[in-house]
Amino acid sequence: MKKILMGHNFKREGFKDLEGKFEMIYPENEHFKREEVLELISDINVLIPNFSFQTDKEVIDAGTNLQLIANYGVGYNNIDVDYASQKGIPVTNTPNSVLEPTAELCFALLLATARRVGYYNNKLHNGERLGWGLFDNPGLPVYGQTLGIYGMGRIGQAVARRAVASGMKIIYCNRHRLDKSIEERYGAVYVDFDTLLKESDFVSLNAPATAETHHLMGEAEFKKMKNTAILINTARGALVDEKALIEALKNEQIFAAGLDVFENEPKISPELFSFENVVLTPHAGTQTYAARLDMQREVAKNIINFFEGGEISKVN
């Protein structure tokens, strides 16, 4: 029987389809330590890492019987995909199950930052004085505003769908221009990155972490944004130079930021906690019980289909 090493102590119900077909090895605690993985992996056929486990050359080389790396998550910058390809090991991810929940949180952060939900909530909870006057502590509108989406893939389009329903205008920047039919669906206008930064009232990052997108948002980019603009990042922390973001917030170069991901997570730059115009969530884009189980089911489907000849979400 093929052996699967579970990188995390997942809920068993999400992997029901694997029961009886594979031997599943779970950690006793929340997850396996790196040294435990290296000790066990020589006898393993499938590795399921989550997005925090670095599946590098050392791990891959130790997996002498490894046939598949079935990543739990859509992003796969935690895996040395190029090296896995050299070793002839396919890598899969979970693009379908993360789509709607990630877009939901992205738009939730957009609304929360624009309408200052976090600020109001914290003040009231802490019993601090909060003005109730007609123009005290105003937020920004969403209706009629321009949302600039960097990375108009499936998640970017799911965000656009929510934005259009809220009366927003869409401009986008992508490696390749979308088909005209997709642009028409969202009333989306294709622009270069400079134009997106200058014209957007909200900038949403929805692209993967690659060498090309590393520190996509830096000092120069923040200076191009409107001082009433808001940055939303639910993609990967490395897309933003966190030090540059902190300076932009200090200098009021942008109005606010909504962040679900961080450059050195789970560590968060302490300065970000000091801003009342920054809404933070702990990489919670898919943090609903239903979404987490759906991700497990998608991982299971990839594994079963890999061995039985069906379709898999292969990234290499």
C-alpha positions as CSV (number, residue, x, y, z in Angstrom):
1,M,0.0,0.0,0.0
2,K,1.3,3.5,-0.9
3,K,2.3,5.6,2.0
4,I,1.3,9.3,2.5
5,L,3.1,11.5,5.0
6,M,0.7,14.1,6.3
7,G,2.7,17.3,7.1
8,H,0.0,18.5,9.4
9,N,-2.4,16.7,11.8
10,F,-5.4,17.3,9.4
11,K,-9.0,16.7,10.2
12,R,-9.7,13.1,9.3
13,E,-13.0,13.8,7.7
14,G,-11.3,15.8,4.9
15,F,-9.3,12.7,3.8
16,K,-12.1,10.1,3.9
17,D,-11.6,9.3,0.2
18,L,-8.0,8.1,0.9
19,E,-8.9,5.7,3.7
20,G,-8.4,2.1,2.7
21,K,-6.4,3.0,-0.4
22,F,-3.3,4.5,1.3
23,E,-1.4,4.2,4.5
24,M,-1.6,7.7,6.0
25,I,1.0,8.7,8.5
26,Y,-0.1,11.6,10.8
27,P,2.0,13.5,13.3
28,E,1.2,13.1,17.0
29,N,1.3,16.8,17.5
30,E,0.1,19.6,15.2
31,H,2.7,19.0,12.6
32,F,5.9,17.0,11.9
33,K,9.2,18.8,12.7
34,R,11.7,19.0,9.8
35,E,14.0,16.4,11.3
36,E,11.0,14.0,11.7
37,V,10.2,14.5,8.0
38,L,13.7,13.8,7.0
39,E,13.8,10.7,9.1
40,L,10.5,9.3,7.7
41,I,10.4,10.4,4.1
42,S,12.7,7.7,2.5
43,D,9.8,5.3,2.8
44,I,7.1,7.7,1.6
45,N,5.3,7.8,-1.8
46,V,3.3,11.0,-1.3
47,L,4.2,14.1,0.8
48,I,1.4,16.6,1.8
49,P,3.2,19.8,3.0
50,N,1.2,22.8,4.1
51,F,2.2,26.3,3.1
52,S,4.6,26.8,6.0
53,F,6.8,23.7,5.4
54,Q,9.8,24.2,3.2
55,T,10.0,21.3,0.8
56,D,13.6,22.0,-0.5
57,K,16.3,19.9,-2.1
58,E,17.3,18.2,1.1
59,V,13.7,17.0,1.7
60,I,13.2,16.0,-1.9
61,D,16.6,14.1,-2.1
62,A,15.7,12.3,1.2
63,G,12.4,11.1,-0.4
64,T,14.0,8.3,-2.4
65,N,10.6,6.7,-3.1
66,L,8.7,10.0,-3.5
67,Q,6.3,10.0,-6.4
68,L,4.1,13.0,-5.7
69,I,4.1,16.2,-3.7
70,A,0.5,17.2,-3.1
71,N,0.6,20.7,-1.7
72,Y,-2.1,21.8,0.8
73,G,-2.7,25.3,-0.6
74,V,-2.7,27.1,-3.9
75,G,0.6,28.9,-3.5
76,Y,3.7,26.7,-3.8
77,N,6.6,29.0,-3.1
78,N,7.2,26.7,-0.1
79,I,8.3,24.0,-2.6
80,D,11.4,23.8,-4.8
81,V,9.3,23.1,-7.8
82,D,12.1,23.3,-10.3
83,Y,14.1,20.7,-8.4
84,A,11.1,18.5,-8.0
85,S,10.7,18.7,-11.8
86,Q,14.4,17.7,-12.3
87,K,13.7,14.7,-10.1
88,G,10.6,13.8,-12.1
89,I,8.3,14.4,-9.2
90,P,5.0,16.2,-10.0
91,V,3.7,18.9,-7.7
92,T,0.0,19.6,-7.3
93,N,-1.9,22.4,-5.5
94,T,-5.5,23.3,-4.6
95,P,-6.7,26.2,-6.9
96,N,-10.4,25.4,-6.8
97,S,-11.1,25.2,-3.1
98,V,-9.3,28.4,-2.1
99,L,-10.9,30.6,-4.8
100,E,-14.0,32.0,-3.2
101,P,-12.9,32.1,0.4
102,T,-9.8,34.1,-0.5
103,A,-11.8,36.5,-2.6
104,E,-14.2,36.9,0.3
105,L,-11.5,38.0,2.7
106,C,-9.9,40.2,0.1
107,F,-13.1,42.1,-0.3
108,A,-13.8,42.1,3.4
109,L,-10.4,43.8,4.0
110,L,-11.3,46.3,1.3
111,L,-14.5,47.2,3.0
112,A,-13.0,47.2,6.5
113,T,-10.2,49.6,5.6
114,A,-12.3,52.0,3.5
115,R,-15.1,52.2,6.1
116,R,-12.7,52.1,9.0
117,V,-14.4,49.1,10.6
118,G,-11.3,48.1,12.6
119,Y,-10.7,51.6,13.9
120,Y,-14.3,52.1,15.0
121,N,-14.5,48.7,16.6
122,N,-11.2,49.0,18.5
123,K,-12.2,52.4,19.9
124,L,-15.6,51.3,21.1
125,H,-14.3,48.1,22.5
126,N,-11.6,49.9,24.5
127,G,-14.0,52.5,25.8
128,E,-12.1,55.3,24.1
129,R,-13.8,58.5,23.2
130,L,-15.0,58.5,19.6
131,G,-16.6,61.5,18.0
132,W,-20.2,61.1,16.8
133,G,-20.3,64.3,14.8
134,L,-21.3,64.5,11.2
135,F,-17.7,64.6,9.9
136,D,-15.8,62.9,12.7
137,N,-13.3,60.2,11.7
138,P,-14.7,59.7,8.1
139,G,-13.9,56.7,6.0
140,L,-13.8,56.4,2.2
141,P,-16.5,55.4,-0.2
142,V,-16.4,52.1,-2.2
143,Y,-19.3,52.7,-4.6
144,G,-18.1,54.4,-7.8
145,Q,-14.4,54.0,-6.9
146,T,-11.7,52.3,-9.0
147,L,-10.2,49.0,-8.0
148,G,-6.9,48.1,-9.5
149,I,-6.2,44.4,-9.5
150,Y,-2.7,43.2,-10.0
151,G,-3.0,39.6,-11.0
152,M,-6.3,39.0,-12.8
153,G,-6.4,35.3,-12.5
154,R,-9.2,33.2,-11.0
155,I,-9.0,34.8,-7.6
156,G,-8.5,38.3,-9.1
157,Q,-11.6,37.8,-11.2
158,A,-13.6,36.5,-8.1
159,V,-12.6,39.8,-6.4
160,A,-13.6,41.8,-9.5
161,R,-17.0,40.1,-9.4
162,R,-17.7,41.3,-5.9
163,A,-16.4,44.7,-6.7
164,V,-18.6,45.1,-9.8
165,A,-21.6,44.1,-7.6
166,S,-20.7,47.0,-5.3
167,G,-20.6,49.5,-8.1
168,M,-16.8,49.7,-8.5
169,K,-14.8,50.3,-11.7
170,I,-12.1,47.7,-12.6
171,I,-8.7,48.2,-14.1
172,Y,-6.1,45.5,-14.1
173,C,-2.5,44.6,-14.7
174,N,-1.6,41.1,-15.7
175,R,1.3,39.2,-17.5
176,H,-1.1,38.8,-20.4
177,R,-4.2,40.7,-21.4
178,L,-7.4,38.7,-20.8
179,D,-9.8,37.7,-23.6
180,K,-12.2,40.5,-24.5
181,S,-15.2,38.4,-23.3
182,I,-13.7,38.3,-19.8
183,E,-12.9,42.0,-19.8
184,E,-16.5,42.8,-20.8
185,R,-17.8,40.6,-18.0
186,Y,-16.3,42.9,-15.4
187,G,-16.0,46.1,-17.5
188,A,-12.3,45.7,-16.8
189,V,-9.7,47.9,-18.5
190,Y,-6.2,46.6,-19.1
191,V,-3.5,49.0,-18.0
192,D,0.3,49.0,-17.3
193,F,1.4,48.9,-13.7
194,D,2.3,52.6,-13.4
195,T,-1.2,53.5,-14.6
196,L,-2.8,51.1,-12.2
197,L,-0.9,52.6,-9.3
198,K,-1.7,56.2,-10.3
199,E,-5.4,55.7,-11.1
200,S,-6.6,53.2,-8.5
201,D,-8.5,54.1,-5.3
202,F,-7.8,50.6,-4.1
203,V,-4.9,48.3,-5.2
204,S,-5.5,44.6,-4.7
205,L,-2.5,42.2,-5.0
206,N,-3.6,38.8,-6.3
207,A,-0.5,37.4,-7.9
208,P,1.8,34.5,-6.9
209,A,5.2,35.0,-5.2
210,T,7.8,34.8,-7.9
211,A,11.2,36.4,-8.7
212,E,9.3,38.8,-10.9
213,T,6.8,39.9,-8.2
214,H,9.2,40.0,-5.2
215,H,8.9,43.5,-3.6
216,L,6.6,44.5,-6.4
217,M,5.4,47.2,-4.0
218,G,8.4,49.3,-2.9
219,E,9.2,52.9,-2.1
220,A,8.8,54.1,-5.7
221,E,5.5,52.3,-6.1
222,F,3.9,53.8,-3.0
223,K,4.9,57.3,-4.1
224,K,2.9,56.8,-7.3
225,M,-0.3,55.9,-5.5
226,K,-2.9,58.4,-4.4
227,N,-2.7,59.6,-0.8
228,T,-6.3,58.5,-0.5
229,A,-5.6,55.0,-1.9
230,I,-5.7,51.7,0.0
231,L,-3.5,48.7,-0.5
232,I,-5.0,45.2,0.0
233,N,-2.7,42.1,0.0
234,T,-4.1,38.6,0.3
235,A,-1.6,37.0,-2.0
236,R,1.9,36.6,-0.5
237,G,3.8,38.8,1.9
238,A,6.9,38.9,-0.3
239,L,5.1,41.0,-2.9
240,V,5.4,44.0,-0.6
241,D,8.5,45.6,0.8
242,E,7.2,45.8,4.4
243,K,9.6,48.6,5.4
244,A,8.6,50.7,2.4
245,L,4.9,50.1,3.3
246,I,5.5,51.2,6.9
247,E,7.2,54.4,5.7
248,A,4.4,55.1,3.2
249,L,1.9,54.8,6.1
250,K,4.0,57.0,8.4
251,N,4.3,59.7,5.7
252,E,0.5,59.4,4.8
253,Q,1.4,58.5,1.2
254,I,-1.5,56.1,1.2
255,F,-4.8,56.1,3.3
256,A,-4.7,52.6,4.7
257,A,-3.7,48.9,4.2
258,G,-5.5,45.6,4.6
259,L,-3.0,42.7,5.0
260,D,-3.6,39.0,5.3
261,V,0.0,38.0,4.5
262,F,3.4,39.3,5.7
263,E,6.9,39.3,4.5
264,N,8.3,37.2,7.4
265,E,5.2,35.5,8.6
266,P,4.2,34.4,11.2
267,K,6.3,37.3,12.4
268,I,4.7,40.7,11.7
269,S,6.6,43.9,11.7
270,P,5.8,45.5,15.1
271,E,5.3,49.0,13.5
272,L,2.2,47.7,11.7
273,F,0.4,47.2,15.0
274,S,0.7,51.0,15.7
275,F,-1.3,52.1,12.8
276,E,-5.0,52.6,13.3
277,N,-5.6,52.6,9.6
278,V,-4.1,49.1,9.1
279,V,-6.4,46.0,9.3
280,L,-4.5,42.7,9.9
281,T,-5.6,39.1,9.6
282,P,-3.3,36.0,10.1
283,H,-3.1,34.5,6.6
284,A,-6.7,33.6,7.0
285,G,-7.9,33.8,3.4
286,T,-9.2,30.2,3.6
287,Q,-9.8,30.1,7.3
288,T,-13.3,28.7,7.4
289,Y,-14.0,25.2,8.5
290,A,-15.7,24.4,5.2
291,A,-12.9,25.8,3.1
292,R,-10.2,23.9,5.0
293,L,-12.0,20.6,4.5
294,D,-12.6,21.4,0.8
295,M,-8.8,22.0,0.4
296,Q,-8.2,18.5,2.0
297,R,-10.7,17.0,-0.4
298,E,-8.9,18.6,-3.3
299,V,-5.6,17.3,-2.1
300,A,-7.1,13.8,-1.9
301,K,-8.6,14.1,-5.4
302,N,-5.2,15.0,-6.8
303,I,-3.6,12.0,-5.1
304,I,-6.2,9.5,-6.2
305,N,-6.3,10.8,-9.7
306,F,-2.5,10.7,-9.9
307,F,-2.4,7.0,-9.2
308,E,-5.6,6.2,-11.1
309,G,-5.0,8.3,-14.2
310,G,-7.4,11.1,-13.7
311,E,-7.0,14.9,-13.9
312,I,-4.7,16.6,-11.4
313,S,-3.9,20.3,-10.5
314,K,-0.3,20.0,-11.6
315,V,2.0,23.1,-11.3
316,N,5.1,21.6,-13.0
